[in-house]
């Protein structure tokens, strides 16, 4: 990542006092990938991040075809969508 401040997301989109965690989770186990011409089977973030990016790309293509704008910076939308589950996951039962 570039050290130039303009390369960073808006300061309000993350808490720089805490460790960074992914905003999304995708199941990725046993995913075939090609690395340096060799096929290997992998999983985890190496597979889930590109899979999620692909889904977002498909959604953006559908939106553009319908005359709508792309989804843009997703972080604020994802945070709004996850407020309720976070409240439940932090409840002490």
N, C-alpha and C positions, 0 to 999 in steps of 0.2 A: 504494500500500500504506500502511496505517496505520502510524504510528511507534510505536503502542502495543505493548509487548512481547507482549501476549497475542495479537496478530494475526500473530505470526511462528511458523513451524514450530518444533518442539522443537529446542533448540540441538544436540543430538546428531545431528540429521538432516542437517546441512550443515557444511561447513568454512568458517568466516567469514574465514579467512586466504587463501583461494583464490578465483579467479573462478568464478562459477556457470555450470554447463553443464546442458543439459536432461537429464533422466533417461531420456527415451524419444525415439526417432526414428521418424517415420512418413513414408512417401513421399507427397508432396503436390505435384504439378505439373499445371498445367492444370485447377485446381479452380474451378468457377464459384461466385461469391459475389455477394450483393446488398449494395451499399453506398450509402446515401442514395437508394434507389430505382433505382439503376443496376446492371446486371449487369456484372461484370468477371471476368476470368480471372486467377487468381493462383496462388501456390505458396509453399513454404517454411513457416516456423513459423506464419504467419497462417492457413494452411490445415491444417497437420498437427496443431497443438495442439487445435483444436476437433474434428477427426476422432478423435483419440485419446480426448478427453473423451467423445465420443459412444459409442465402443466401451466405455469403462468404465461409462457410464450403462446401456448395454444389458446388460452383465454383471451390474451391480447389480440391475437389474430381474429378470433370470433368477434370481438368488440369492434375492431377496425372494419371488418366486413359489414357490420351492422351500422356503420357510421358513428360509432361511439369512440371516445378517447381510450387510450390504454389505461391500465390500472395505475400506472405511475409508482411512486414510492409507497410500498405496501405496509411499512411498519405501523403507521397510525391506524390503518384499517384493521390490521391483525390485533393490535392492542385493544381496540374497541370490541372486537369479536371474542376476545378471550377473558374479558373482565369477570364474567359470571363463573366460568370454570375455575379461575384463580381463587375466587372467594370460597368456593367449595373445597378446593384442594388445601386451603390454609385453615379450614375450620378444625377446631379441636373437639373431637368426639370422645 
